[in-house]
């Protein structure tokens, strides 16, 4: 396995990931973070210097739990994930836009895309770490944060289901036009990730492509403590 995280990301089977995204709208990434790196990220949770804001979910009726937004500059591991994942996902984003009859407008590298966010007053960093304890959950939602948003985000499991916690499955709900919604329940091993749409995706129909809207959440934690890392590529107002 390559040593540097960016090398591990580049070594992923991106042809298969692109195909899976096109076919089912989401794609699992095999573990690219090792146990030490996961623990390193978890350990930042109590270090206030890393964060710009803490959200207590019950206060806003988002669910039960807590999450914290990292402030810029991001810790090195998070920066490598954000910059390393973006280029291949930008290719898919532009392809999806063309399928929906829209002009492709996502630049090949993250800094150029962030410049677009900043020009629209979206200046606050958005990668976040989430912590759920027994009884915690996250309601179905989207993470848009402004007029400019990237069509994908990625979540990483930082500890191990059935060892460190039970319950807490990742939920992805797809709202299909003129049809009932379709749900996906996804579990991830420690260090693994999931790529999924931020807002909508194209689906091929008999008359071409149409959009379906997606929301995501987390089912109730039944024991232990669940930590996850969210990599969001657009900045927030």
Secondary structure, DSSP 8 states (H G I E B T S, - for coil): --SSHHHHHHTS-HHHHHHHHHHHSEEEE---S-HHHHHHHHHGGG-GGGEEEEEEGGGGTSEESEEEEE-SS--HHHHHHHHHHHHHHHHHHHHHHHHTT------SSHHHHHHHHHHTT--B---EEEEE-TT-EEEEE----SS---SEEEEEE-S-BTTTEEE--EEEEEE-TTS--EEEEE---TT-EEEEESSEEEEEETTEEEEEEEEEEE--EEEE-EEEEEEE-S-B-
